[in-house]
């Protein structure tokens, strides 16, 4: 019994030992496999490390090459900068040399100009640099200055140097003497004006140019002005739209008006101006503007100013007048306008037509009109050296459509 138990116990121990051996063998196999796997991984890791080392080495080599390239580029930039600097210095030197040459040329020209020969009778130009009651000093860009005495400046007896001449004015003058006793050139603006101004005024007459002139004095039947320094006559008949009486002429003295040259005779020294043409043009423009506001159908009031065999002229105010043909005076047949009208009569008229500045009116077409309404105020504007505004309400009284 005991032997059996020992046998069984022994067998159990053997089995247990065998199982342990098998487990150990498996563990050994697993360990071997794990070791092999780890060896493979280690090999791959070693290979990766080796590749990394190669990459690092290449990067270091590349960095070294780049550093050399950077140094080379930096050196090239420094060379370029030096070249640019040299070029700038050269350009600056050339510019200074050029300016110096220009200055020398200008200086030479100025010297040559200042030393030029000026003779009696030459017309010279210069700038006023000083003014006194008796004379003006003129810079002629010459070694000698120019002197213009008061009596040599203008033919206008009322000319005043201090009032009419300013420092900086540019003038043309003729040389009267090359030495006034003090080393200056004696000049005459008045004589130069006589020589040059006639041509200017002849061109002004040809071109119908408008001149702005100041009236300085009165004479019989007119006034005097001095365009371009020349004495000019403006007849009383050419001073305004209507004739100006001698008694009214002094009121024009001191005024500046617009005028045109109508006679320019250098040989006979005859110069005549007229303001009338300009005033007539302005009046025509003003009238045209007013007429444009008179529309057919407008009913207004006027005054009979003239009677003819063919009709009556009616003054509408503000320089406007229109014709009422004899056939439009009355609904009844009449032979002559004077049969039913007289100068000064106040009449109501209707605007029938406005054409080419002419106003056709009718009295008979007003007869039986229901009512006359007031016209709203309008303004007529035109420009001629300034703006003028005329009220149509003042022009047409008690009117309506």
VODREN-118480 format. One record per residue (C-alpha): x, y, z. Coordinates in steps of 0.25 Angstrom, whole numbers, padded with zeros to 4 digits, always signed. Layout:
% residues N
XYZ...
***
This chain:
% residues 401
+0000+0000+0000+0011+0009+0003+0019+0005-0009+0007+0008-0017+0006+0022-0011+0020+0024-0013+0019+0020-0027+0008+0029-0030+0014+0041-0023+0027+0038-0031+0019+0038-0044+0012+0051-0040+0025+0057-0037+0031+0052-0050+0019+0058-0058+0020+0071-0050+0035+0072-0054+0032+0068-0068+0022+0079-0069+0032+0089-0063+0042+0085-0073+0032+0087-0084+0028+0101-0079+0043+0104-0077+0046+0100-0092+0034+0108-0097+0040+0120-0089+0053+0118-0094+0047+0117-0109+0040+0130-0106+0052+0136-0100+0060+0132-0113+0049+0138-0122+0049+0151-0114+0064+0152-0114+0064+0150-0130+0053+0160-0131+0060+0170-0122+0073+0167-0130+0066+0171-0143+0060+0183-0137+0073+0187-0132+0079+0185-0146+0068+0194-0152+0071+0204-0141+0086+0204-0144+0083+0205-0159+0074+0217-0156+0084+0223-0147+0095+0222-0158+0085+0228-0168+0083+0240-0158+0098+0241-0156+0100+0242-0171+0089+0252-0172+0095+0261-0161+0108+0260-0168+0102+0264-0181+0095+0276-0174+0108+0280-0168+0115+0280-0181+0103+0287-0188+0103+0298-0177+0118+0299-0179+0116+0301-0194+0104+0311-0191+0113+0319-0181+0124+0320-0192+0113+0324-0202+0108+0335-0192+0122+0340-0190+0124+0341-0205+0110+0348-0207+0113+0357-0196+0127+0360-0202+0120+0363-0216+0110+0372-0209+0121+0380-0202+0128+0381-0216+0115+0386-0222+0113+0396-0211+0127+0401-0213+0125+0402-0228+0111+0410-0226+0118+0419-0216+0129+0422-0226+0119+0424-0237+0111+0434-0228+0124+0442-0224+0127+0442-0239+0113+0447-0243+0114+0458-0232+0127+0462-0237+0122+0463-0251+0110+0470-0247+0118+0480-0239+0127+0482-0250+0115+0484-0260+0109+0494-0250+0122+0501-0249+0123+0502-0264+0109+0507-0265+0112+0517-0255+0124+0521-0262+0116+0522-0275+0105+0530-0269+0115+0539-0262+0122+0541-0275+0109+0544-0282+0105+0554-0271+0119+0561-0273+0117+0561-0288+0103+0567-0286+0107+0577-0276+0118+0582-0285+0110+0582-0298+0110+0595-0306+0098+0604-0305+0096+0616-0314+0087+0628-0314+0074+0624-0321+0074+0609-0316+0062+0604-0310+0065+0596-0297+0057+0588-0287+0059+0588-0272+0053+0587-0258+0050+0599-0249+0058+0598-0236+0056+0612-0230+0045+0623-0231+0045+0638-0226+0037+0650-0229+0046+0654-0241+0052+0641-0246+0052+0626-0247+0064+0617-0247+0064+0605-0257+0073+0593-0256+0077+0590-0270+0086+0578-0267+0097+0587-0272+0109+0593-0265+0102+0607-0265+0088+0609-0259+0077+0616-0267+0070+0629-0262+0056+0633-0266+0052+0647-0262+0038+0650-0259+0036+0658-0272+0041+0647-0280+0032+0636-0275+0019+0641-0281+0012+0651-0289+0001+0652-0279+0003+0665-0272-0004+0659-0259+0005+0647-0259+0011+0645-0245+0023+0636-0243+0020+0632-0229+0006+0629-0232+0007+0622-0246+0021+0615-0245+0024+0603-0236+0037+0596-0233+0038+0584-0241+0031+0590-0253+0037+0585-0266+0038+0597-0276+0044+0599-0290+0051+0613-0293+0059+0619-0303+0073+0624-0300+0074+0640-0301+0088+0641-0295+0099+0631-0292+0103+0639-0280+0094+0648-0271+0107+0654-0265+0107+0644-0253+0111+0631-0262+0096+0627-0264+0088+0625-0277+0078+0636-0279+0065+0629-0284+0051+0633-0289+0039+0624-0288+0031+0635-0295+0039+0635-0307+0039+0620-0308+0024+0620-0306+0024+0629-0318+0032+0619-0326+0026+0606-0322+0011+0609-0317+0006+0614-0331+0008+0600-0336+0001+0594-0324-0011+0603-0326-0011+0600-0341-0012+0585-0338-0023+0588-0327-0031+0596-0337-0030+0585-0347-0034+0574-0337-0045+0583-0331-0038+0581-0318-0045+0587-0305-0036+0596-0297-0037+0600-0283-0034+0615-0282-0035+0626-0272-0040+0639-0275-0031+0650-0270-0036+0663-0276-0047+0670-0284-0046+0678-0297-0056+0685-0305-0066+0674-0310-0059+0662-0304-0049+0657-0294-0035+0652-0293-0028+0638-0290-0014+0633-0291-0014+0618-0296+0000+0613-0298+0005+0627-0293-0001+0633-0306-0011+0645-0305-0024+0641-0310-0037+0648-0313-0051+0643-0310-0062+0651-0316-0074+0654-0307-0083+0647-0318-0074+0635-0316-0074+0635-0301-0088+0629-0298-0100+0624-0306-0106+0638-0306-0099+0651-0309-0092+0656-0296-0093+0671-0294-0080+0679-0291-0086+0682-0277-0086+0668-0274-0072+0664-0279-0065+0668-0266-0073+0656-0259-0065+0646-0267-0051+0651-0263-0044+0641-0254-0053+0629-0259-0048+0617-0266-0056+0613-0278-0055+0602-0289-0052+0608-0303-0047+0604-0317-0038+0611-0326-0046+0617-0338-0035+0626-0344-0020+0623-0343-0011+0632-0351+0004+0632-0347+0008+0642-0358-0002+0652-0354-0001+0648-0339-0016+0646-0339-0022+0636-0329-0037+0635-0327-0045+0625-0318-0059+0622-0317-0067+0616-0305-0081+0616-0313-0079+0603-0321-0076+0595-0308-0088+0601-0301-0097+0598-0313-0092+0584-0313-0095+0583-0298-0109+0589-0300-0112+0580-0312-0108+0568-0303-0117+0573-0292-0129+0576-0301-0127+0562-0307-0128+0556-0293-0140+0564-0290-0147+0561-0303-0145+0546-0301-0154+0547-0289-0165+0552-0297-0173+0540-0301-0185+0540-0311-0198+0541-0303-0193+0551-0293-0202+0562-0290-0196+0575-0284-0197+0590-0284-0189+0600-0292-0189+0615-0297-0191+0619-0311-0177+0626-0315-0178+0627-0330-0190+0627-0341-0188+0624-0355-0197+0621-0367-0195+0606-0365-0196+0605-0350-0192+0609-0336-0179+0607-0328-0182+0604-0314-0172+0606-0303-0172+0594-0294-0161+0600-0284-0146+0597-0282-0143+0601-0296-0153+0590-0302-0163+0594-0313-0172+0587-0322-0180+0590-0334-0195+0589-0335-0199+0588-0349-0211+0596-0354-0219+0584-0356-0217+0579-0342-0221+0593-0335-0236+0591-0335-0246+0580-0338-0253+0591-0346-0246+0595-0359-0238+0608-0358-0230+0616-0369-0219+0622-0361-0214+0619-0346-0216+0633-0343-0230+0632-0345-0231+0625-0332-0218+0627-0325-0209+0638-0321-0194+0639-0316-0194+0636-0300-0207+0628-0300-0206+0616-0290-0210+0603-0297-0211+0588-0294-0205+0580-0304-0203+0565-0307-0189+0559-0312-0192+0552-0325-0178+0549-0330-0163+0551-0326-0154+0549-0338-0140+0554-0341-0141+0564-0329-0154+0570-0334-0167+0570-0326-0180+0569-0333-0192+0574-0324-0207+0574-0325-0217+0582-0318-0230+0576-0324-0226+0562-0319-0227+0568-0304-0241+0573-0306-0250+0564-0298-0239+0557-0290-0245+0551-0277-0234+0556-0268-0220+0561-0267-0211+0553-0257-0198+0559-0251-0185+0553-0257-0176+0546-0247-0162+0553-0246-0151+0548-0255-0137+0552-0257-0129+0554-0269-0114+0553-0268-0103+0556-0278-0088+0558-0276-0080+0569-0282-0068+0573-0273-0078+0569-0261-0092+0564-0259-0105+0572-0260-0118+0567-0255-0131+0573-0260-0145+0570-0254-0156+0566-0264-0166+0571-0254-0160+0585-0255-0160+0583-0270-0174+0578-0272-0185+0584-0262-0199+0579-0260-0196+0568-0270-0201+0553-0270-0203+0541-0279
***
